[in-house]
Structures are given as structure tokens and as C-alpha cells.
Amino acid sequence: MGISALHRRLALAALPLSLLGAAPAPAPMLAQVKVGQPAPPFVLRLIKGGKISLDELRGQVVVLNFWATWCVPCRRELPTLDAYYVARKDAGLRVFAVTTEDSLQPFQLKRLFDVMHIDPVRSIKGPYDVLDGGVPTNIVIDRSGVVRYAKAGAFDDRKLDELLVPLLNEKAK
């Protein structure tokens, strides 16, 4: 085998390895979560089992709370959200606690959520994540599927009332 044939064979053999270092194809653009705009579709995978989509929640006011176990404001906010949910669920409120990837494993969180009423989420499929790199992040979607609030920072009872009572009093469009 001549030198030129050997070079061709080596080049062909190395081609798959060179492709490994190639830049990945750009990800398709996902819809952004924007206040005042329709909420992009999502599917929640619950820690307790099952899945739920945005379409299944239509007609309810939805709070997506992104939190982490290491976050002190998150640990204070979760019981507040849980108590608020218990008081307002009959008015059409749903609250989901979306655990960030840097928290405990789902089996470790199960005991925590066994004593709470809000739905714990293992993962969310859709263009939703913490905002400005901060937890807690809360996203509120009204009965008609429009994003009405999206910010990093913890809720207290006053802020929850200020934001959610008017939404709970609205009829779905």
C-alpha cells in the first residue's frame, strides 16, 4: 500500500473522531415565557408519579415555583405557598414546586412533600427555567393561559394576595 493510500485510510478512519469535536447543531428556538403573552406549552413530570400539561390546567390559575433545597428564601416560601394553596385551591388555584437540578434526589424530597399539599415536580418539559439565575423563581399563568407574572424572588402572603386574588376572581376567556 502506497503512502497516499495509507493517508486516505487514516483520514477516513479519523473522520468519525473529528466529527465528535464538531460544534453541535444549533438548538431550535423555543418560545420564551413573557408576561402578557400566552404561556408556552409544558409538561410537568410529578415526583409522586404522572404527568400534567398546560392544556389540562386551562381554566385554573397556575403557579410554577422553581426552588432549590439549598436556597433559604425557597425553604421559607414553600410552606407559605402550601398554606396559600390549601386556602385557595377551591377557587381554582394550582401550585407546582419545580425542583432545580442541583437539589436533592426525588426520593429524598418525597418525605418533604408527603406533608405538603402542593404538587412536587421532578422535571418540566418546555421553555421554563429560573429567571436571572435566581431561585426562587415564580411564574403565574391565568385561567386563559396567559403569563401574568414571571420573576425571581420569594412570595409572601401580601404579594400572593395582591397578585392572585384578582386572577382567581377573573373568569376564563
C-alpha positions as CSV (number, residue, x, y, z in Angstrom):
1,M,0.0,0.0,0.0
2,G,1.4,3.4,-1.0
3,I,1.8,6.4,1.2
4,S,-1.1,8.2,-0.4
5,A,-3.5,5.2,0.1
6,L,-2.4,4.9,3.7
7,H,-3.1,8.6,4.3
8,R,-6.6,8.2,2.8
9,R,-7.4,5.3,5.0
10,L,-6.1,7.1,8.1
11,A,-8.1,10.2,7.2
12,L,-11.3,8.1,6.7
13,A,-10.7,6.3,10.0
14,A,-10.2,9.6,11.8
15,L,-13.3,11.2,10.3
16,P,-15.7,9.9,13.0
17,L,-13.4,11.2,15.7
18,S,-13.2,14.6,14.1
19,L,-16.9,14.8,14.0
20,L,-17.1,14.3,17.7
21,G,-15.4,17.6,18.2
22,A,-17.6,19.4,15.7
23,A,-19.9,22.1,17.0
24,P,-23.4,20.8,17.8
25,A,-26.2,21.8,15.5
26,P,-28.0,24.8,16.9
27,A,-31.0,24.0,19.1
28,P,-34.3,25.0,17.7
29,M,-35.6,28.3,19.1
30,L,-38.1,27.8,21.9
31,A,-40.9,30.2,22.7
32,Q,-40.0,32.5,25.6
33,V,-42.0,33.0,28.7
34,K,-43.2,36.6,28.6
35,V,-45.6,38.4,30.8
36,G,-48.8,39.3,28.9
37,Q,-48.2,36.6,26.3
38,P,-49.7,33.1,26.0
39,A,-47.8,30.6,28.1
40,P,-45.7,28.2,26.0
41,P,-46.8,24.6,26.3
42,F,-45.3,22.5,29.1
43,V,-45.5,19.0,30.5
44,L,-44.7,18.5,34.2
45,R,-43.4,15.2,35.4
46,L,-44.5,14.8,39.1
47,I,-42.4,13.3,41.8
48,K,-45.4,11.3,43.0
49,G,-45.9,9.9,39.5
50,G,-47.8,11.0,36.5
51,K,-47.6,13.9,34.1
52,I,-49.7,17.0,33.6
53,S,-49.7,19.5,30.8
54,L,-50.6,23.2,30.5
55,D,-53.7,22.2,28.4
56,E,-55.0,20.1,31.3
57,L,-54.7,23.1,33.6
58,R,-56.7,25.5,31.4
59,G,-59.3,27.3,33.5
60,Q,-57.2,27.4,36.6
61,V,-54.7,29.9,37.9
62,V,-51.2,28.1,37.9
63,V,-48.1,29.0,39.9
64,L,-44.9,27.4,38.9
65,N,-42.4,27.8,41.7
66,F,-38.8,26.9,40.9
67,W,-36.8,26.3,44.0
68,A,-33.7,24.6,45.4
69,T,-33.1,22.8,48.7
70,W,-30.0,24.9,49.4
71,C,-32.0,28.2,49.0
72,V,-33.0,29.7,52.3
73,P,-35.7,32.0,50.8
74,C,-37.1,28.9,49.0
75,R,-37.4,27.0,52.2
76,R,-39.3,29.8,53.8
77,E,-41.5,30.3,50.8
78,L,-42.6,26.7,50.3
79,P,-44.7,26.5,53.5
80,T,-46.3,29.9,52.6
81,L,-47.2,28.6,49.1
82,D,-48.5,25.4,50.6
83,A,-50.8,27.2,53.1
84,Y,-52.0,29.6,50.5
85,Y,-52.8,26.7,48.1
86,V,-54.8,25.0,50.8
87,A,-56.8,28.2,51.5
88,R,-57.4,29.0,47.8
89,K,-57.5,25.7,45.9
90,D,-61.3,25.6,45.8
91,A,-61.1,28.9,43.9
92,G,-59.2,27.3,41.1
93,L,-55.6,27.6,42.2
94,R,-52.9,25.1,41.4
95,V,-49.3,25.4,42.7
96,F,-46.4,23.3,41.5
97,A,-43.0,23.2,43.1
98,V,-40.4,22.6,40.4
99,T,-37.2,21.2,41.9
100,T,-34.0,22.5,40.3
101,E,-31.4,20.0,39.2
102,D,-28.9,21.0,41.9
103,S,-31.3,19.9,44.7
104,L,-31.7,16.6,46.4
105,Q,-32.8,13.4,44.5
106,P,-36.5,13.0,44.1
107,F,-36.7,10.0,46.5
108,Q,-35.2,12.3,49.2
109,L,-37.7,15.0,48.5
110,K,-40.7,12.6,48.7
111,R,-40.8,12.8,52.5
112,L,-40.9,16.6,52.4
113,F,-43.8,16.6,50.0
114,D,-45.7,13.8,51.9
115,V,-46.6,16.5,54.4
116,M,-47.3,19.3,51.9
117,H,-50.3,19.8,49.6
118,I,-48.8,21.4,46.5
119,D,-47.6,19.2,43.7
120,P,-43.9,18.5,43.6
121,V,-42.4,18.4,40.1
122,R,-39.4,16.3,39.1
123,S,-38.9,17.9,35.7
124,I,-40.6,20.3,33.3
125,K,-40.5,19.9,29.5
126,G,-40.9,23.3,27.9
127,P,-39.1,26.7,27.8
128,Y,-39.4,27.2,31.6
129,D,-36.5,27.7,34.0
130,V,-35.2,30.0,36.7
131,L,-35.1,33.7,35.7
132,D,-32.0,35.8,36.0
133,G,-30.3,32.7,37.5
134,G,-32.2,33.2,40.8
135,V,-34.3,30.9,42.9
136,P,-37.0,31.0,43.9
137,T,-38.5,32.0,40.6
138,N,-42.3,32.2,40.2
139,I,-44.3,32.1,37.0
140,V,-48.0,32.7,37.2
141,I,-50.4,31.8,34.4
142,D,-54.0,32.9,34.4
143,R,-57.2,30.9,33.7
144,S,-56.9,31.7,30.0
145,G,-53.3,30.5,29.7
146,V,-51.6,34.0,29.7
147,V,-48.4,34.6,31.7
148,R,-49.3,37.3,34.2
149,Y,-46.1,37.2,36.4
150,A,-42.6,35.9,35.9
151,K,-39.8,37.0,38.3
152,A,-37.1,35.7,40.6
153,G,-37.8,36.3,44.3
154,A,-39.9,34.9,47.1
155,F,-43.6,35.5,47.6
156,D,-45.0,36.4,51.0
157,D,-48.8,36.4,51.9
158,R,-49.2,40.1,50.9
159,K,-47.7,39.6,47.5
160,L,-49.7,36.4,46.9
161,D,-52.9,38.2,47.8
162,E,-52.0,41.2,45.6
163,L,-51.3,39.1,42.6
164,L,-53.5,36.0,42.9
165,V,-56.8,37.2,44.3
166,P,-57.7,39.3,41.2
167,L,-56.7,36.4,39.0
168,L,-58.8,33.9,41.0
169,N,-61.8,36.3,40.7
170,E,-61.4,36.5,36.9
171,K,-63.4,34.2,34.6
172,A,-61.6,32.3,31.9
173,K,-61.8,33.9,28.5
